[in-house]
């Protein structure tokens, strides 16, 4: 395959592969690093790649292997899904509508941007830093009950916003 074709595929698959990596490592910054390493490896091995499907499978497999290697190197265990679960899900990965994933991710970005500063901060602490319970309440300067309620309101607002945003994208596209 030509380098330009490889780069086009890398860019097209970026969000899906990042989500895949993040499901393993649960650290977006680490996921970005692993994605970049995966992309560099892909470009250096372009002579061995046969077609678009081969590239997509190679991206996923390499991203998964590098993710688990990074977890071992950092002496951390995967929080969300272990390797056997990821392997069981792998055959179903291609069935995921990549356009739908990309539009939902774009909707999520836009909707997070519309949240209040407090809403964005609580999401950053909860999902960006991975803190929960008393530690989250302390970070937010609120009681656990207040933080739990606020997080619930943020989740509900995001769900409604994303649904509406995706409908709007589809109306504009078609």
N, CA and C atoms as an extended XYZ file, in Angstrom:
522
Properties=species:S:1:pos:R:3:atomname:S:1:resname:S:1:resid:I:1 pbc="F F F"
N         0.841       -1.191        0.000 N   UNK     1
C         0.000        0.000        0.000 CA  UNK     1
C         0.880        1.246        0.000 C   UNK     1
N         0.363        2.314       -0.584 N   UNK     2
C         1.088        3.573       -0.635 CA  UNK     2
C         1.011        4.285        0.712 C   UNK     2
N         2.038        5.069        0.997 N   UNK     3
C         2.073        5.790        2.265 CA  UNK     3
C         0.869        6.721        2.412 C   UNK     3
N         0.455        7.376        1.347 N   UNK     4
C        -0.699        8.284        1.411 CA  UNK     4
C        -1.972        7.526        1.793 C   UNK     4
N        -2.130        6.298        1.291 N   UNK     5
C        -3.295        5.483        1.646 CA  UNK     5
C        -3.263        5.084        3.117 C   UNK     5
N        -2.071        4.758        3.600 N   UNK     6
C        -1.902        4.390        5.007 CA  UNK     6
C        -2.258        5.580        5.901 C   UNK     6
N        -1.739        6.751        5.576 N   UNK     7
C        -2.000        7.952        6.372 CA  UNK     7
C        -3.499        8.270        6.371 C   UNK     7
N        -4.148        8.152        5.203 N   UNK     8
C        -5.590        8.389        5.114 CA  UNK     8
C        -6.352        7.440        6.040 C   UNK     8
N        -5.973        6.170        6.046 N   UNK     9
C        -6.635        5.185        6.909 CA  UNK     9
C        -6.380        5.463        8.385 C   UNK     9
N        -5.162        5.843        8.708 N   UNK    10
C        -4.844        6.165       10.100 CA  UNK    10
C        -5.740        7.293       10.588 C   UNK    10
N        -5.863        8.333        9.775 N   UNK    11
C        -6.697        9.474       10.159 CA  UNK    11
C        -8.169        9.091       10.239 C   UNK    11
N        -8.619        8.263        9.319 N   UNK    12
C       -10.021        7.845        9.320 CA  UNK    12
C       -10.355        6.974       10.530 C   UNK    12
N        -9.398        6.189       10.975 N   UNK    13
C        -9.637        5.250       12.075 CA  UNK    13
C        -9.218        5.811       13.433 C   UNK    13
N        -8.671        7.007       13.462 N   UNK    14
C        -8.099        7.576       14.686 CA  UNK    14
C        -9.035        7.507       15.890 C   UNK    14
N       -10.238        8.027       15.756 N   UNK    15
C       -11.165        8.080       16.894 CA  UNK    15
C       -11.537        6.683       17.385 C   UNK    15
N       -11.778        5.778       16.456 N   UNK    16
C       -12.143        4.408       16.845 CA  UNK    16
C       -10.997        3.732       17.583 C   UNK    16
N        -9.791        3.868       17.052 N   UNK    17
C        -8.634        3.216       17.673 CA  UNK    17
C        -8.334        3.844       19.031 C   UNK    17
N        -8.446        5.172       19.123 N   UNK    18
C        -8.243        5.831       20.421 CA  UNK    18
C        -9.259        5.336       21.451 C   UNK    18
N       -10.507        5.213       21.043 N   UNK    19
C       -11.533        4.710       21.964 CA  UNK    19
C       -11.211        3.282       22.400 C   UNK    19
N       -10.743        2.487       21.471 N   UNK    20
C       -10.359        1.101       21.741 CA  UNK    20
C        -9.225        1.058       22.766 C   UNK    20
N        -8.201        1.873       22.535 N   UNK    21
C        -7.051        1.922       23.452 CA  UNK    21
C        -7.496        2.427       24.820 C   UNK    21
N        -8.304        3.478       24.827 N   UNK    22
C        -8.751        4.064       26.095 CA  UNK    22
C        -9.594        3.077       26.901 C   UNK    22
N       -10.317        2.194       26.222 N   UNK    23
C       -11.093        1.171       26.932 CA  UNK    23
C       -10.170        0.229       27.709 C   UNK    23
N        -8.949        0.103       27.245 N   UNK    24
C        -7.987       -0.769       27.922 CA  UNK    24
C        -7.236       -0.012       29.008 C   UNK    24
N        -6.647        1.140       28.646 N   UNK    25
C        -5.734        1.814       29.581 CA  UNK    25
C        -6.417        2.810       30.503 C   UNK    25
N        -7.612        3.279       30.146 N   UNK    26
C        -8.401        4.221       30.959 CA  UNK    26
C        -7.606        5.482       31.311 C   UNK    26
N        -6.800        5.941       30.349 N   UNK    27
C        -6.004        7.152       30.536 CA  UNK    27
C        -5.841        7.756       29.145 C   UNK    27
N        -6.546        8.859       28.880 N   UNK    28
C        -6.585        9.403       27.527 CA  UNK    28
C        -5.203        9.850       27.052 C   UNK    28
N        -4.417       10.417       27.928 N   UNK    29
C        -3.071       10.855       27.548 CA  UNK    29
C        -2.215        9.657       27.139 C   UNK    29
N        -2.280        8.594       27.905 N   UNK    30
C        -1.552        7.369       27.566 CA  UNK    30
C        -2.101        6.781       26.265 C   UNK    30
N        -3.410        6.832       26.080 N   UNK    31
C        -4.025        6.318       24.850 CA  UNK    31
C        -3.497        7.076       23.638 C   UNK    31
N        -3.368        8.387       23.756 N   UNK    32
C        -2.812        9.196       22.656 CA  UNK    32
C        -1.390        8.750       22.330 C   UNK    32
N        -0.570        8.542       23.356 N   UNK    33
C         0.811        8.107       23.144 CA  UNK    33
C         0.851        6.748       22.437 C   UNK    33
N         0.006        5.839       22.877 N   UNK    34
C        -0.035        4.505       22.278 CA  UNK    34
C        -0.522        4.589       20.833 C   UNK    34
N        -1.515        5.437       20.575 N   UNK    35
C        -1.996        5.607       19.204 CA  UNK    35
C        -0.869        6.113       18.305 C   UNK    35
N        -0.124        7.096       18.772 N   UNK    36
C         0.975        7.640       17.969 CA  UNK    36
C         2.034        6.579       17.681 C   UNK    36
N         2.351        5.779       18.688 N   UNK    37
C         3.323        4.704       18.488 CA  UNK    37
C         2.793        3.686       17.485 C   UNK    37
N         1.509        3.356       17.589 N   UNK    38
C         0.871        2.421       16.659 CA  UNK    38
C         0.931        2.964       15.237 C   UNK    38
N         0.607        4.243       15.070 N   UNK    39
C         0.611        4.862       13.746 CA  UNK    39
C         2.018        4.857       13.139 C   UNK    39
N         3.023        5.159       13.957 N   UNK    40
C         4.401        5.156       13.454 CA  UNK    40
C         4.823        3.755       13.015 C   UNK    40
N         4.455        2.764       13.799 N   UNK    41
C         4.777        1.385       13.428 CA  UNK    41
C         4.094        0.993       12.125 C   UNK    41
N         2.856        1.417       11.972 N   UNK    42
C         2.102        1.091       10.765 CA  UNK    42
C         2.783        1.658        9.521 C   UNK    42
N         3.214        2.902        9.598 N   UNK    43
C         3.871        3.529        8.451 CA  UNK    43
C         5.178        2.807        8.117 C   UNK    43
N         5.915        2.379        9.128 N   UNK    44
C         7.187        1.693        8.861 CA  UNK    44
C         6.987        0.294        8.287 C   UNK    44
N         5.802       -0.260        8.462 N   UNK    45
C         5.535       -1.627        7.988 CA  UNK    45
C         4.594       -1.657        6.793 C   UNK    45
N         4.477       -0.554        6.094 N   UNK    46
C         3.476       -0.456        5.029 CA  UNK    46
C         3.684       -1.474        3.911 C   UNK    46
N         4.912       -1.922        3.681 N   UNK    47
C         5.175       -2.892        2.608 CA  UNK    47
C         4.510       -4.238        2.874 C   UNK    47
N         4.267       -4.550        4.142 N   UNK    48
C         3.699       -5.852        4.491 CA  UNK    48
C         2.164       -5.836        4.510 C   UNK    48
N         1.573       -4.668        4.350 N   UNK    49
C         0.114       -4.546        4.456 CA  UNK    49
C        -0.532       -4.767        3.097 C   UNK    49
N        -1.630       -5.530        3.106 N   UNK    50
C        -2.223       -5.960        1.849 CA  UNK    50
C        -3.352       -5.063        1.362 C   UNK    50
N        -4.249       -4.662        2.282 N   UNK    51
C        -5.410       -3.877        1.869 CA  UNK    51
C        -5.979       -3.149        3.082 C   UNK    51
N        -7.068       -2.426        2.867 N   UNK    52
C        -7.661       -1.614        3.926 CA  UNK    52
C        -8.100       -2.455        5.129 C   UNK    52
N        -8.734       -3.582        4.890 N   UNK    53
C        -9.171       -4.444        6.003 CA  UNK    53
C        -7.980       -4.954        6.797 C   UNK    53
N        -6.909       -5.309        6.100 N   UNK    54
C        -5.702       -5.776        6.767 CA  UNK    54
C        -5.137       -4.664        7.656 C   UNK    54
N        -5.126       -3.428        7.157 N   UNK    55
C        -4.626       -2.293        7.930 CA  UNK    55
C        -5.470       -2.089        9.183 C   UNK    55
N        -6.800       -2.139        9.041 N   UNK    56
C        -7.685       -1.937       10.194 CA  UNK    56
C        -7.449       -2.998       11.259 C   UNK    56
N        -7.347       -4.239       10.842 N   UNK    57
C        -7.083       -5.316       11.800 CA  UNK    57
C        -5.721       -5.172       12.443 C   UNK    57
N        -4.725       -4.805       11.647 N   UNK    58
C        -3.375       -4.602       12.168 CA  UNK    58
C        -3.360       -3.475       13.185 C   UNK    58
N        -4.055       -2.371       12.887 N   UNK    59
C        -4.136       -1.241       13.818 CA  UNK    59
C        -4.687       -1.681       15.168 C   UNK    59
N        -5.804       -2.405       15.134 N   UNK    60
C        -6.448       -2.846       16.372 CA  UNK    60
C        -5.555       -3.790       17.164 C   UNK    60
N        -5.017       -4.781       16.494 N   UNK    61
C        -4.181       -5.769       17.176 CA  UNK    61
C        -2.933       -5.109       17.772 C   UNK    61
N        -2.284       -4.270       17.005 N   UNK    62
C        -1.082       -3.594       17.494 CA  UNK    62
C        -1.423       -2.640       18.633 C   UNK    62
N        -2.511       -1.896       18.487 N   UNK    63
C        -2.937       -0.983       19.552 CA  UNK    63
C        -3.223       -1.763       20.837 C   UNK    63
N        -3.887       -2.906       20.707 N   UNK    64
C        -4.191       -3.710       21.891 CA  UNK    64
C        -2.899       -4.210       22.539 C   UNK    64
N        -1.994       -4.745       21.733 N   UNK    65
C        -0.742       -5.270       22.284 CA  UNK    65
C         0.081       -4.168       22.955 C   UNK    65
N         0.178       -3.009       22.312 N   UNK    66
C         0.930       -1.904       22.906 CA  UNK    66
C         0.247       -1.387       24.178 C   UNK    66
N        -1.080       -1.436       24.200 N   UNK    67
C        -1.819       -0.995       25.392 CA  UNK    67
C        -1.516       -1.894       26.584 C   UNK    67
N        -1.568       -3.191       26.366 N   UNK    68
C        -1.283       -4.114       27.466 CA  UNK    68
C         0.188       -4.044       27.880 C   UNK    68
N         1.077       -3.819       26.918 N   UNK    69
C         2.489       -3.645       27.259 CA  UNK    69
C         2.668       -2.403       28.128 C   UNK    69
N         2.010       -1.313       27.766 N   UNK    70
C         2.116       -0.082       28.558 CA  UNK    70
C         1.571       -0.304       29.967 C   UNK    70
N         0.496       -1.056       30.093 N   UNK    71
C        -0.077       -1.332       31.413 CA  UNK    71
C         0.902       -2.159       32.250 C   UNK    71
N         1.508       -3.142       31.631 N   UNK    72
C         2.498       -3.952       32.358 CA  UNK    72
C         3.699       -3.098       32.757 C   UNK    72
N         4.167       -2.263       31.823 N   UNK    73
C         5.327       -1.412       32.109 CA  UNK    73
C         5.048       -0.451       33.252 C   UNK    73
N         3.825       -0.037       33.391 N   UNK    74
C         3.469        0.896       34.464 CA  UNK    74
C         2.966        0.170       35.711 C   UNK    74
N         3.050       -1.140       35.686 N   UNK    75
C         2.603       -1.966       36.818 CA  UNK    75
C         1.165       -1.659       37.210 C   UNK    75
N         0.331       -1.441       36.194 N   UNK    76
C        -1.097       -1.200       36.422 CA  UNK    76
C        -1.874       -2.303       35.740 C   UNK    76
N        -2.999       -2.576       36.259 N   UNK    77
C        -3.884       -3.552       35.642 CA  UNK    77
C        -4.994       -2.816       34.908 C   UNK    77
N        -5.475       -3.358       33.799 N   UNK    78
C        -6.595       -2.724       33.112 CA  UNK    78
C        -7.793       -2.630       34.037 C   UNK    78
N        -8.431       -1.478       34.040 N   UNK    79
C        -9.558       -1.257       34.927 CA  UNK    79
C       -10.860       -1.718       34.292 C   UNK    79
N       -11.026       -1.448       33.019 N   UNK    80
C       -12.321       -1.664       32.388 CA  UNK    80
C       -12.478       -3.083       31.839 C   UNK    80
N       -11.683       -3.426       30.861 N   UNK    81
C       -11.849       -4.699       30.174 CA  UNK    81
C       -10.516       -5.425       30.101 C   UNK    81
N       -10.508       -6.683       30.510 N   UNK    82
C        -9.244       -7.400       30.432 CA  UNK    82
C        -9.044       -7.941       29.014 C   UNK    82
N        -7.884       -8.509       28.781 N   UNK    83
C        -7.500       -8.927       27.434 CA  UNK    83
C        -8.461       -9.959       26.854 C   UNK    83
N        -8.963      -10.887       27.641 N   UNK    84
C        -9.862      -11.914       27.106 CA  UNK    84
C       -11.176      -11.302       26.614 C   UNK    84
N       -11.656      -10.272       27.303 N   UNK    85
C       -12.882       -9.595       26.865 CA  UNK    85
C       -12.623       -8.855       25.555 C   UNK    85
N       -11.484       -8.158       25.474 N   UNK    86
C       -11.159       -7.433       24.238 CA  UNK    86
C       -11.032       -8.401       23.070 C   UNK    86
N       -10.433       -9.566       23.294 N   UNK    87
C       -10.301      -10.559       22.231 CA  UNK    87
C       -11.665      -11.098       21.811 C   UNK    87
N       -12.578      -11.265       22.776 N   UNK    88
C       -13.921      -11.741       22.449 CA  UNK    88
C       -14.695      -10.693       21.641 C   UNK    88
N       -14.450       -9.412       21.920 N   UNK    89
C       -15.136       -8.332       21.198 CA  UNK    89
C       -14.535       -8.058       19.830 C   UNK    89
N       -13.300       -8.457       19.627 N   UNK    90
C       -12.569       -8.118       18.410 CA  UNK    90
C       -13.305       -8.474       17.119 C   UNK    90
N       -13.906       -9.668       16.990 N   UNK    91
C       -14.591       -9.988       15.731 CA  UNK    91
C       -15.773       -9.056       15.428 C   UNK    91
N       -16.306       -8.411       16.442 N   UNK    92
C       -17.468       -7.551       16.262 CA  UNK    92
C       -17.088       -6.101       15.986 C   UNK    92
N       -15.794       -5.794       16.110 N   UNK    93
C       -15.340       -4.413       15.973 CA  UNK    93
C       -15.679       -3.827       14.604 C   UNK    93
N       -15.491       -4.589       13.544 N   UNK    94
C       -15.750       -4.071       12.199 CA  UNK    94
C       -17.220       -3.788       11.959 C   UNK    94
N       -18.085       -4.404       12.740 N   UNK    95
C       -19.517       -4.165       12.571 CA  UNK    95
C       -19.944       -2.806       13.122 C   UNK    95
N       -19.082       -2.191       13.900 N   UNK    96
C       -19.396       -0.874       14.462 CA  UNK    96
C       -19.411        0.146       13.338 C   UNK    96
N       -20.429        0.928       13.293 N   UNK    97
C       -20.584        1.974       12.288 CA  UNK    97
C       -19.605        3.091       12.594 C   UNK    97
N       -18.497        3.165       11.837 N   UNK    98
C       -17.472        4.159       12.159 CA  UNK    98
C       -17.988        5.576       11.976 C   UNK    98
N       -18.853        5.824       11.006 N   UNK    99
C       -19.413        7.168       10.860 CA  UNK    99
C       -20.247        7.513       12.075 C   UNK    99
N       -21.035        6.564       12.557 N   UNK   100
C       -21.856        6.799       13.748 CA  UNK   100
C       -21.002        7.067       14.971 C   UNK   100
N       -19.901        6.341       15.095 N   UNK   101
C       -18.993        6.554       16.224 CA  UNK   101
C       -18.404        7.954       16.141 C   UNK   101
N       -17.940        8.329       14.955 N   UNK   102
C       -17.321        9.642       14.794 CA  UNK   102
C       -18.317       10.765       15.055 C   UNK   102
N       -19.544       10.619       14.586 N   UNK   103
C       -20.507       11.698       14.825 CA  UNK   103
C       -20.909       11.757       16.292 C   UNK   103
N       -20.987       10.616       16.978 N   UNK   104
C       -21.288       10.640       18.410 CA  UNK   104
C       -20.144       11.261       19.204 C   UNK   104
N       -18.899       10.967       18.798 N   UNK   105
C       -17.751       11.581       19.469 CA  UNK   105
C       -17.736       13.091       19.251 C   UNK   105
N       -18.039       13.529       18.044 N   UNK   106
C       -18.102       14.964       17.774 CA  UNK   106
C       -19.229       15.604       18.576 C   UNK   106
N       -20.376       14.922       18.649 N   UNK   107
C       -21.494       15.432       19.444 CA  UNK   107
C       -21.088       15.527       20.914 C   UNK   107
N       -20.395       14.511       21.414 N   UNK   108
C       -19.938       14.533       22.803 CA  UNK   108
C       -19.024       15.728       23.050 C   UNK   108
N       -18.078       15.968       22.144 N   UNK   109
C       -17.172       17.113       22.301 CA  UNK   109
C       -17.955       18.423       22.375 C   UNK   109
N       -18.900       18.581       21.452 N   UNK   110
C       -19.682       19.811       21.425 CA  UNK   110
C       -20.529       19.955       22.686 C   UNK   110
N       -21.117       18.857       23.110 N   UNK   111
C       -21.988       18.900       24.286 CA  UNK   111
C       -21.200       19.162       25.569 C   UNK   111
N       -20.025       18.598       25.683 N   UNK   112
C       -19.187       18.886       26.855 CA  UNK   112
C       -18.842       20.364       26.868 C   UNK   112
N       -18.573       20.926       25.706 N   UNK   113
C       -18.273       22.348       25.610 CA  UNK   113
C       -19.419       23.239       26.053 C   UNK   113
N       -20.628       22.730       25.984 N   UNK   114
C       -21.811       23.505       26.384 CA  UNK   114
C       -22.121       23.393       27.871 C   UNK   114
N       -21.464       22.466       28.554 N   UNK   115
C       -21.703       22.306       29.993 CA  UNK   115
C       -21.176       23.511       30.759 C   UNK   115
N       -21.661       23.657       31.964 N   UNK   116
C       -21.120       24.694       32.845 CA  UNK   116
C       -19.683       24.331       33.203 C   UNK   116
N       -18.956       25.302       33.698 N   UNK   117
C       -17.574       25.056       34.133 CA  UNK   117
C       -17.550       23.961       35.206 C   UNK   117
N       -18.536       23.989       36.109 N   UNK   118
C       -18.607       22.968       37.159 CA  UNK   118
C       -18.851       21.589       36.549 C   UNK   118
N       -19.747       21.526       35.571 N   UNK   119
C       -20.031       20.250       34.917 CA  UNK   119
C       -18.794       19.674       34.243 C   UNK   119
N       -18.047       20.527       33.543 N   UNK   120
C       -16.812       20.071       32.886 CA  UNK   120
C       -15.768       19.646       33.925 C   UNK   120
N       -15.701       20.388       35.028 N   UNK   121
C       -14.721       20.060       36.065 CA  UNK   121
C       -15.035       18.712       36.710 C   UNK   121
N       -16.300       18.469       36.989 N   UNK   122
C       -16.651       17.195       37.624 CA  UNK   122
C       -16.352       16.028       36.677 C   UNK   122
N       -16.583       16.209       35.376 N   UNK   123
C       -16.252       15.169       34.390 CA  UNK   123
C       -14.734       14.949       34.324 C   UNK   123
N       -13.986       16.038       34.350 N   UNK   124
C       -12.526       15.937       34.284 CA  UNK   124
C       -11.991       15.149       35.477 C   UNK   124
N       -12.512       15.445       36.668 N   UNK   125
C       -12.056       14.718       37.859 CA  UNK   125
C       -12.510       13.253       37.821 C   UNK   125
N       -13.770       13.042       37.468 N   UNK   126
C       -14.314       11.682       37.515 CA  UNK   126
C       -13.717       10.781       36.440 C   UNK   126
N       -13.687       11.251       35.204 N   UNK   127
C       -13.253       10.392       34.102 CA  UNK   127
C       -11.823       10.664       33.649 C   UNK   127
N       -11.401       11.908       33.704 N   UNK   128
C       -10.031       12.222       33.310 CA  UNK   128
C        -9.021       11.739       34.331 C   UNK   128
N        -9.335       11.953       35.596 N   UNK   129
C        -8.420       11.541       36.670 CA  UNK   129
C        -8.837       10.215       37.298 C   UNK   129
N       -10.073        9.783       37.033 N   UNK   130
C       -10.537        8.490       37.531 CA  UNK   130
C       -10.825        8.443       39.014 C   UNK   130
N       -11.175        9.593       39.615 N   UNK   131
C       -11.436        9.572       41.058 CA  UNK   131
C       -12.928        9.444       41.330 C   UNK   131
N       -13.251        8.816       42.438 N   UNK   132
C       -14.637        8.533       42.809 CA  UNK   132
C       -14.837        8.758       44.307 C   UNK   132
N       -16.098        8.674       44.726 N   UNK   133
C       -16.446        8.668       46.136 CA  UNK   133
C       -15.994        9.893       46.906 C   UNK   133
N       -15.469        9.637       48.101 N   UNK   134
C       -15.044       10.722       48.989 CA  UNK   134
C       -13.954       11.587       48.361 C   UNK   134
N       -13.054       10.960       47.614 N   UNK   135
C       -11.971       11.711       46.975 CA  UNK   135
C       -12.536       12.688       45.938 C   UNK   135
N       -13.539       12.255       45.191 N   UNK   136
C       -14.183       13.136       44.206 CA  UNK   136
C       -14.908       14.276       44.918 C   UNK   136
N       -15.617       13.948       45.967 N   UNK   137
C       -16.332       14.979       46.738 CA  UNK   137
C       -15.339       16.012       47.289 C   UNK   137
N       -14.225       15.540       47.812 N   UNK   138
C       -13.219       16.458       48.357 CA  UNK   138
C       -12.634       17.336       47.253 C   UNK   138
N       -12.358       16.732       46.090 N   UNK   139
C       -11.797       17.499       44.971 CA  UNK   139
C       -12.764       18.581       44.502 C   UNK   139
N       -14.053       18.294       44.615 N   UNK   140
C       -15.065       19.236       44.155 CA  UNK   140
C       -15.501       20.194       45.269 C   UNK   140
N       -15.095       19.901       46.506 N   UNK   141
C       -15.472       20.755       47.637 CA  UNK   141
C       -16.941       20.650       47.980 C   UNK   141
N       -17.503       19.488       47.769 N   UNK   142
C       -18.929       19.244       48.018 CA  UNK   142
C       -19.099       17.918       48.750 C   UNK   142
N       -20.336       17.640       49.166 N   UNK   143
C       -20.617       16.344       49.785 CA  UNK   143
C       -20.726       15.283       48.701 C   UNK   143
N       -20.588       14.028       49.107 N   UNK   144
C       -20.726       12.932       48.152 CA  UNK   144
C       -22.110       12.942       47.503 C   UNK   144
N       -23.138       13.210       48.289 N   UNK   145
C       -24.501       13.232       47.759 CA  UNK   145
C       -24.639       14.328       46.699 C   UNK   145
N       -24.100       15.512       46.990 N   UNK   146
C       -24.185       16.630       46.037 CA  UNK   146
C       -23.425       16.312       44.751 C   UNK   146
N       -22.275       15.699       44.874 N   UNK   147
C       -21.483       15.356       43.699 CA  UNK   147
C       -22.180       14.264       42.892 C   UNK   147
N       -22.735       13.273       43.563 N   UNK   148
C       -23.451       12.197       42.869 CA  UNK   148
C       -24.637       12.760       42.097 C   UNK   148
N       -25.375       13.681       42.712 N   UNK   149
C       -26.518       14.301       42.034 CA  UNK   149
C       -26.058       15.145       40.849 C   UNK   149
N       -25.005       15.918       41.047 N   UNK   150
C       -24.485       16.763       39.968 CA  UNK   150
C       -24.010       15.902       38.796 C   UNK   150
N       -23.317       14.823       39.097 N   UNK   151
C       -22.831       13.932       38.048 CA  UNK   151
C       -23.999       13.297       37.303 C   UNK   151
N       -25.033       12.940       38.022 N   UNK   152
C       -26.228       12.383       37.396 CA  UNK   152
C       -26.872       13.404       36.451 C   UNK   152
N       -26.956       14.664       36.890 N   UNK   153
C       -27.516       15.716       36.028 CA  UNK   153
C       -26.648       15.933       34.786 C   UNK   153
N       -25.333       15.889       34.957 N   UNK   154
C       -24.423       16.055       33.822 CA  UNK   154
C       -24.605       14.909       32.831 C   UNK   154
N       -24.691       13.679       33.332 N   UNK   155
C       -24.900       12.520       32.449 CA  UNK   155
C       -26.204       12.670       31.665 C   UNK   155
N       -27.273       13.071       32.353 N   UNK   156
C       -28.566       13.230       31.691 CA  UNK   156
C       -28.502       14.336       30.641 C   UNK   156
N       -27.888       15.459       30.975 N   UNK   157
C       -27.763       16.574       30.028 CA  UNK   157
C       -26.950       16.150       28.812 C   UNK   157
N       -25.862       15.415       29.033 N   UNK   158
C       -25.041       14.956       27.908 CA  UNK   158
C       -25.810       13.976       27.027 C   UNK   158
N       -26.532       13.060       27.631 N   UNK   159
C       -27.302       12.085       26.847 CA  UNK   159
C       -28.319       12.792       25.953 C   UNK   159
N       -29.039       13.747       26.512 N   UNK   160
C       -30.038       14.483       25.730 CA  UNK   160
C       -29.370       15.315       24.640 C   UNK   160
N       -28.298       15.992       24.988 N   UNK   161
C       -27.589       16.835       24.036 CA  UNK   161
C       -27.015       16.004       22.889 C   UNK   161
N       -26.404       14.882       23.206 N   UNK   162
C       -25.804       14.034       22.172 CA  UNK   162
C       -26.879       13.503       21.227 C   UNK   162
N       -27.996       13.053       21.785 N   UNK   163
C       -29.100       12.567       20.950 CA  UNK   163
C       -29.569       13.659       19.996 C   UNK   163
N       -29.768       14.849       20.509 N   UNK   164
C       -30.217       15.963       19.670 CA  UNK   164
C       -29.161       16.363       18.645 C   UNK   164
N       -27.914       16.371       19.044 N   UNK   165
C       -26.833       16.768       18.147 CA  UNK   165
C       -26.684       15.771       17.004 C   UNK   165
N       -26.760       14.480       17.300 N   UNK   166
C       -26.649       13.456       16.257 CA  UNK   166
C       -27.819       13.590       15.279 C   UNK   166
N       -29.028       13.832       15.801 N   UNK   167
C       -30.179       14.056       14.909 CA  UNK   167
C       -29.917       15.244       13.997 C   UNK   167
N       -29.355       16.297       14.558 N   UNK   168
C       -29.061       17.492       13.767 CA  UNK   168
C       -28.016       17.187       12.690 C   UNK   168
N       -26.963       16.455       13.040 N   UNK   169
C       -25.940       16.068       12.058 CA  UNK   169
C       -26.577       15.317       10.902 C   UNK   169
N       -27.448       14.365       11.229 N   UNK   170
C       -28.063       13.527       10.193 CA  UNK   170
C       -29.029       14.318        9.326 C   UNK   170
N       -29.703       15.283        9.933 N   UNK   171
C       -30.613       16.147        9.164 CA  UNK   171
C       -29.809       17.007        8.189 C   UNK   171
N       -28.702       17.572        8.671 N   UNK   172
C       -27.853       18.404        7.818 CA  UNK   172
C       -27.193       17.612        6.702 C   UNK   172
N       -26.858       16.338        6.984 N   UNK   173
C       -26.160       15.498        5.994 CA  UNK   173
C       -27.101       14.937        4.938 C   UNK   173
N       -28.346       14.813        5.299 N   UNK   174
C       -29.137       14.076        4.350 CA  UNK   174
C       -30.418       14.607        3.971 C   UNK   174
